[in-house]
Amino acid sequence: MPNNRKETIKVENLVTGYSDRQHRIAVTDGINASLYSGELTCLLGSNGAGKSTLLKTLSAFIPPLGGKIFIEGKELSGYTDAELARVIGVVLTERPNLSNMSVEELVGMGRSPYTGFWGGLSDDDRRIVDEAIALVRIEELRHRMVQTLSDGERQKVMIAKALAQETPIIFLDEPTAFLDYPSKVEIMQLLQELSRIKDKTVFLSTHDLELALQIADKIWLIDKRYGVRIGTPEDLAISGDLAKYFARDGIVFDLESGLFHINHRIERRIRLTGDDYRYNLVRKALARWGIEADRNADSPDCIEICPEGYLLNGMVYPTVGSLIDAVTEKE
């Protein structure tokens, strides 16, 4: 596994936004940062913070309003489109408007920077396509038509296409959008694995905050008011930046777990005893009903976790649901 990370992208005083002959609208300003090979970096921010604008600017889809972008030591403006296609692969959220094309053919389109759009694939090109399909583990999809794929399957195919492009850098815009939770986890784990195995620089925007905090090597936080903050999830947690960027009324950042929790309005307390895994699950269930439960609560009522279930005031309730019904009946 490669461990000699190198700087592949560097931005200096980058300003992103949009301009025409009459207006210049800056979205982010003064970004100084780097991206490295062998790392998965996630771009996080609220709606309208400028994630897509930044990603499009780094991908050369829109020009920067100021500052400089260096790709592998060369300024972005110095690349031709053909050269850039061999350096950056981009996977967008939009579904490809393709029909009557097999998965293998679509992945093969990743070779177009080397063959031309209508160019035939050589034996070496086919070997690279096969390797990309194997790395993403979609061999069973090879002969399926693209229009028959699920959202998760389609996203894997587009990642395989980017791999077949053989670029050192891959940008992805919301790659887990519209996927169910297991598919989100699978895609993120796949991208992390590819960054390690193939020594790729993987940079993606996402709204899946909790997932990014568990999987990303680095986080770029972006906000119009606070600007851009960069670091590991742990360093951003310790510095308070994660809480500053995302905490709201009813949402708190838990430093111990490194994740965000819903902060329920507490109206009542109850004593809870027990030492097994059910303790925290019962606390979570009671919190939804505005009841704080712990071992030291000053309350005439006590719930004891026991082998038969949950003992409350002399009665045993076999499930958490039946316990909640009993506790909330008293209100």
JOUR-V293871 format. One record per run of one state. SS is the DSSP state (@ for helix, = for strand, . for the rest). FROM is the first residue (numbers start at 1). LEN is the number of residues. If there is no record, write none. Layout:
ss->SS from->FROM len->LEN
ss->SS from->FROM len->LEN
//
This chain:
ss->. from->1 len->6
ss->= from->7 len->13
ss->. from->20 len->4
ss->= from->24 len->13
ss->. from->37 len->2
ss->= from->39 len->6
ss->. from->45 len->6
ss->@ from->51 len->8
ss->. from->59 len->7
ss->= from->66 len->6
ss->. from->72 len->2
ss->= from->74 len->2
ss->@ from->76 len->3
ss->. from->79 len->2
ss->@ from->81 len->4
ss->. from->85 len->3
ss->= from->88 len->4
ss->. from->92 len->10
ss->= from->102 len->1
ss->@ from->103 len->13
ss->. from->116 len->7
ss->@ from->123 len->13
ss->. from->136 len->3
ss->@ from->139 len->3
ss->. from->142 len->3
ss->= from->145 len->1
ss->@ from->146 len->3
ss->. from->149 len->2
ss->@ from->151 len->14
ss->. from->165 len->4
ss->= from->169 len->5
ss->. from->174 len->7
ss->@ from->181 len->17
ss->. from->198 len->3
ss->= from->201 len->5
ss->. from->206 len->3
ss->@ from->209 len->7
ss->. from->216 len->2
ss->= from->218 len->6
ss->. from->224 len->3
ss->= from->227 len->5
ss->. from->232 len->1
ss->@ from->233 len->7
ss->. from->240 len->1
ss->@ from->241 len->6
ss->. from->247 len->1
ss->= from->248 len->1
ss->. from->249 len->2
ss->= from->251 len->4
ss->. from->255 len->4
ss->= from->259 len->4
ss->. from->263 len->5
ss->= from->268 len->6
ss->. from->274 len->4
ss->@ from->278 len->11
ss->. from->289 len->2
ss->= from->291 len->4
ss->. from->295 len->7
ss->= from->302 len->5
ss->. from->307 len->2
ss->= from->309 len->4
ss->. from->313 len->2
ss->= from->315 len->3
ss->. from->318 len->2
ss->@ from->320 len->10
ss->. from->330 len->2
//
